[in-house]
Amino acid sequence: MLKKNLIKTILVMLCMGFVAGSILKQDDFEQEVVDNKVVYYEKMVAITFDDGPSGTYTEMLLDGLKERGVKATFFLIGKNIENNEEIVRRMKEEGHLIGNHTYTHKELCSLDRNTIKMEIERTNSVIENITSEKVRYIRPPFGSFSEQVRWECKMTPIFWSVDTMDWGTTDVDKIVNETVKNTKSGDIILMHDTYYTSVVAALRIIDELQLQGYVFVTADELIIE
Ligand code: NI
């Protein structure tokens, strides 16, 4: 009886070792020494898409994200939502985070108070009419933001830490290689779902980073508010 239990225990331990060995690889974690102890934590990254929705490319991107089980973040231009309401509804249904990228892609710091308010509130109201959820985050076009703009819009800005420069080239290999090379845990990657090559590159970037053990989260999970 005892012996049988011992064999069972060894078998269970072997199985657990196998499971742990196959699911959890050391490479999947970041490692840091805190108080003389090694701490492991999950490698996380957020992929974000500006300037959409695009009636031509965004759905292809959403299909690819769905296949890979990835939640992304979209910063939408209000006027681009016209005739693309279904795409925005799908983003929300599939668990992506939706933020504001102004109504007509304006440099906010160069505008007067009323125009700032109009650019932002009009976009929020178009999105909220579709998603029935308050829009909390803004990505200011060109990164143009100030304390005064923050005061006017009362939204939290989300910037980026990896600029793929995807709008400047159609060389998918170059976009993918440089982005994968430059990305580390905690990064927020900036892309645009308004180009075919960007969508192709984004899906390849996701595949490569997932292979390296990265988990994709929405950008709100990586900022301090
Ligand atoms: Ni933009």
Boltz pocket constraint, residues with backbone or C-beta under 6 A from the ligand:
constraints:
  - pocket:
      binder: B
      contacts: [[A, 50], [A, 51], [A, 101], [A, 105], [A, 141], [A, 142]]
      max_distance: 6.0
